[in-house]
Amino acid sequence: MEKYYKFRNNTLFTHGYTWAMSIIPKSSTDSFSCPECGIRHNAPSGAFDVIVEGGSKYPDVLGCGAYPFLILSEAIINDWKEAGINAFATFPVNIAKVKSKKLLSVHPPRYFRVEITGTCKINLEASGYSLLPRSTRCNHSRLEKIGTKGMFMVPGSWDGTPLFRDHEIFPRLNFCTEIIVELARKHKRTNFRFVLLEDAEDPPGKGLEYLK
C-alpha cells in the first residue's frame, strides 16, 4: 500500500544547520493584503537571494524564516531527475550574505526554490478542517482546524506523481510518496522532515528518522 508524507525542512528540530532569515527578490514580487480577513502575501514570483544566519553547516534542505518556500540543494534536484521525477519547477536561490562566522570560509551548495506541480485535493472534513466563509474582498479560502487529525486526500484526486500539493487550499504544504524518502535516505540528504500524511499535525520530535 502506498505511503504518503508531508515534508519540509527540519531546522527547528535539529542543531548546526544555517537557515535563510531574509529574502532579497531577484524577480517580480507578488504582493497582496486583505483588510477584511487579514491574509497577507508578499513574496518573489521566481528567483531570489537569501541572507543566511547561524549554524555551522549548510543543509540540503534550507529552512526559510521569511516565507515557507521549499529550498533544496542541487544534489537533491539531481537525485530526483535521475530517478525520472519531474513534477516540479526550479528557480535559482543565491546566497548574498552569510551571517555566521563558522560558514564564512565554507563553500555553499547551489540552492533552488522548488515549486511542486503534482496535484491532489485534501479532504477537509476527514482531516478535521472547517471551511469558513470566504472574504468578500479577496475570495481566499479560510480554514479552522478542529482537533488534531492528520490529513487525508479526496479519493481519486491525486495525479499519481511522487511530489504533489493541494494548490488551492494548502499551496505551501509539500506532499510526497515513499520514493522521495528512499532517495533522501540512499543519498544521505540532510535536514528533511518527513511525517506520514495521516499523522497528527506537527507531531513532536524530528519526524521520520530516515537517515538511520
C-alpha positions as CSV (number, residue, x, y, z in Angstrom):
1,M,0.0,0.0,0.0
2,E,1.4,3.4,-1.0
3,K,2.5,5.7,1.8
4,Y,2.1,9.4,1.6
5,Y,4.2,12.0,3.5
6,K,4.3,15.7,4.4
7,F,7.8,17.1,4.1
8,R,9.7,20.3,4.7
9,N,13.0,21.4,6.4
10,N,13.7,20.1,9.9
11,T,15.8,23.1,11.1
12,L,13.6,23.7,14.2
13,F,14.3,20.1,15.4
14,T,18.0,19.8,14.6
15,H,21.2,21.7,15.5
16,G,24.0,23.1,13.5
17,Y,22.3,24.0,10.2
18,T,22.1,27.5,8.9
19,W,18.9,28.9,7.5
20,A,17.7,31.8,5.4
21,M,16.3,34.5,7.6
22,S,15.9,37.2,4.9
23,I,14.9,37.2,1.2
24,I,16.2,39.6,-1.5
25,P,13.9,39.3,-4.5
26,K,15.5,38.9,-8.0
27,S,12.2,38.5,-9.8
28,S,8.9,40.4,-9.7
29,T,7.1,40.4,-6.3
30,D,3.6,39.2,-5.7
31,S,2.1,41.3,-3.0
32,F,-1.4,41.1,-1.5
33,S,-3.2,42.2,1.7
34,C,-6.8,41.8,2.5
35,P,-8.2,44.2,5.2
36,E,-11.2,42.0,5.8
37,C,-9.7,38.6,6.5
38,G,-6.1,39.6,7.3
39,I,-4.5,37.4,4.7
40,R,-1.1,38.8,3.6
41,H,1.2,37.7,0.8
42,N,4.5,39.3,-0.2
43,A,7.0,37.1,-1.9
44,P,9.1,36.9,-5.1
45,S,7.4,35.1,-8.0
46,G,10.6,33.4,-9.1
47,A,14.3,33.6,-8.3
48,F,15.7,35.3,-5.1
49,D,18.8,35.8,-3.0
50,V,18.9,34.9,0.7
51,I,20.9,36.0,3.8
52,V,21.7,33.0,5.9
53,E,22.2,33.2,9.7
54,G,23.6,31.0,12.4
55,G,24.7,27.4,12.2
56,S,28.0,25.8,11.2
57,K,26.8,23.6,8.3
58,Y,24.8,24.0,5.1
59,P,21.9,21.5,4.8
60,D,20.4,20.0,1.7
61,V,17.0,21.4,2.7
62,L,17.5,25.0,3.6
63,G,14.9,26.4,6.1
64,C,13.4,29.8,5.2
65,G,12.2,32.1,8.0
66,A,11.0,34.8,5.8
67,Y,8.4,32.7,3.8
68,P,7.7,29.0,3.7
69,F,9.5,28.3,0.5
70,L,10.9,24.9,-0.3
71,I,14.6,25.5,-0.9
72,L,16.7,22.5,-1.9
73,S,20.3,21.8,-2.9
74,E,21.2,21.0,-6.5
75,A,22.2,17.5,-5.3
76,I,18.5,16.7,-4.4
77,I,17.3,18.1,-7.7
78,N,19.8,15.8,-9.5
79,D,18.6,12.8,-7.4
80,W,15.1,13.4,-8.4
81,K,15.8,14.0,-12.1
82,E,18.0,10.8,-12.3
83,A,15.0,8.9,-10.8
84,G,12.7,10.3,-13.6
85,I,10.9,12.6,-11.2
86,N,9.9,15.9,-12.9
87,A,6.8,17.2,-11.2
88,F,8.4,20.4,-10.1
89,A,9.9,23.7,-11.4
90,T,13.1,25.3,-10.1
91,F,14.3,28.9,-9.6
92,P,17.9,29.8,-8.5
93,V,18.5,30.9,-5.0
94,N,21.8,32.7,-4.4
95,I,23.4,33.3,-1.0
96,A,24.0,37.0,-0.9
97,K,25.3,37.3,2.6
98,V,26.5,35.0,5.4
99,K,25.9,36.0,9.0
100,S,27.8,33.1,10.6
101,K,31.5,33.2,11.3
102,K,31.7,29.4,11.1
103,L,30.4,29.5,7.5
104,L,32.5,32.4,6.1
105,S,35.1,30.0,4.7
106,V,32.7,27.2,3.7
107,H,31.6,27.0,0.1
108,P,27.8,26.6,0.0
109,P,25.9,24.2,-2.3
110,R,23.8,25.6,-5.2
111,Y,20.3,26.1,-4.0
112,F,17.0,26.3,-5.8
113,R,13.5,27.3,-4.9
114,V,11.2,24.4,-5.8
115,E,7.6,24.7,-6.8
116,I,5.8,21.3,-6.9
117,T,3.5,20.8,-9.9
118,G,1.9,17.5,-8.9
119,T,-1.7,17.8,-7.6
120,C,-4.1,16.4,-5.1
121,K,-7.1,17.6,-3.0
122,I,-7.2,17.3,0.7
123,N,-10.5,16.0,2.2
124,L,-11.2,18.9,4.7
125,E,-13.9,17.1,6.7
126,A,-11.9,13.9,7.1
127,S,-8.8,16.0,8.0
128,G,-10.6,17.9,10.7
129,Y,-10.9,21.3,9.0
130,S,-13.9,23.5,8.7
131,L,-14.1,25.9,5.7
132,L,-15.0,29.4,6.9
133,P,-16.9,31.9,4.7
134,R,-14.7,33.4,2.0
135,S,-13.7,37.1,2.3
136,T,-15.9,39.3,0.1
137,R,-12.7,41.4,-0.6
138,C,-10.2,38.7,-1.7
139,N,-12.2,35.4,-2.0
140,H,-9.4,33.5,-0.3
141,S,-10.2,30.2,1.4
142,R,-10.1,30.4,5.2
143,L,-9.9,27.3,7.4
144,E,-10.5,26.4,11.1
145,K,-8.7,23.3,12.4
146,I,-10.8,21.2,14.7
147,G,-8.9,18.5,16.7
148,T,-5.5,17.0,15.9
149,K,-6.3,14.8,13.0
150,G,-3.8,14.2,10.2
151,M,-4.5,14.8,6.5
152,F,-6.4,12.6,4.1
153,M,-6.8,13.1,0.3
154,V,-10.1,13.1,-1.6
155,P,-10.1,9.6,-3.3
156,G,-9.1,9.9,-6.9
157,S,-7.8,13.4,-6.6
158,W,-4.0,12.6,-6.5
159,D,-2.5,12.7,-10.0
160,G,0.0,9.8,-9.3
161,T,3.2,11.9,-9.2
162,P,5.8,11.4,-6.4
163,L,5.6,15.2,-5.5
164,F,2.2,16.9,-5.1
165,R,0.3,19.7,-3.4
166,D,-3.3,20.8,-2.8
167,H,-2.6,24.0,-4.8
168,E,-6.0,25.6,-3.9
169,I,-6.3,25.1,-0.2
170,F,-2.7,24.3,1.0
171,P,-0.4,25.8,-1.6
172,R,2.7,25.9,0.7
173,L,2.4,22.3,2.0
174,N,4.6,19.7,0.3
175,F,3.5,16.0,-0.1
176,C,5.3,13.0,-1.5
177,T,5.4,9.3,-1.8
178,E,7.9,6.8,-0.4
179,I,10.4,7.2,-3.3
180,I,11.3,10.7,-2.1
181,V,12.1,9.3,1.3
182,E,14.1,6.4,-0.2
183,L,16.2,8.8,-2.3
184,A,16.9,11.1,0.7
185,R,18.0,8.0,2.6
186,K,20.0,6.5,-0.2
187,H,22.0,9.7,-0.9
188,K,22.0,10.9,2.8
189,R,20.4,14.3,2.0
190,T,20.3,16.3,5.2
191,N,17.6,18.3,7.0
192,F,14.4,16.7,5.6
193,R,11.4,16.4,7.9
194,F,9.1,13.6,6.8
195,V,5.8,12.9,8.6
196,L,3.1,10.5,7.4
197,L,0.2,12.3,5.9
198,E,-2.3,10.8,8.2
199,D,-0.3,11.6,11.4
200,A,-1.4,14.4,13.6
201,E,-0.5,17.9,12.6
202,D,3.1,18.9,13.6
203,P,3.7,16.0,15.9
204,P,6.6,16.4,18.4
205,G,10.1,15.1,17.6
206,K,12.2,15.1,14.5
207,G,9.8,13.2,12.2
208,L,10.8,10.1,10.4
209,E,14.4,9.0,11.2
210,Y,15.1,8.4,7.5
211,L,19.0,8.5,7.8
212,K,19.3,5.6,10.2
